[in-house]
Amino acid sequence: MVVDSRVAEPTAGVVLIDAQKTEQEGLKLKDLKIWDSMKKKNQGNARAKRMQLQALRGEFETLQMKEGESVSDYFSRTMAIANKMRIHGDTLEDVTIVGKIFCSMTTKFNYVVCSIEESNDIDDLSHDELQSALLVY
């Protein structure tokens, strides 16, 4: 949606009296203040969005599977963070998510992770395929 709230300029040849000129200048000033306010607000939103994304990246990087946590629960936690990151503008790819999951699972899954890595092309493995493979084991 485009908002065009520019103050209309008088047509050529029209002469304004002092009161009309003052009113015209007041409207222009008000219009500029509104646009400045909107610009500041959107810059604040962008800053807040960047900060939120940075916090989510940190959370994603430190994410670890908990002892006794089910594969489904761990995937749910991981994908919740990944989806929030994508909403905030990150271009997180499946290969990154798969790599993170492989590196952050508990030690009891080491043999399963090795088996999946040996039998699949990790670059083409989606997080859904990984989850299915882990659940099968």
Buried (B, 14 or more C-beta within 10 A) or exposed (E): EEEEEEBEEEEEEEEEEEEEEEEBEEBEEEEEEEEEEEEEEEEEEEEEEEEBBEEBBEBBEEBEBEEEBEBEEBBEBBBEBBEBBBEBEBEBEBBBBBBBBBEBBEEEBEEBBEEBEEEBEEEEBEBEBBBEBBEEE
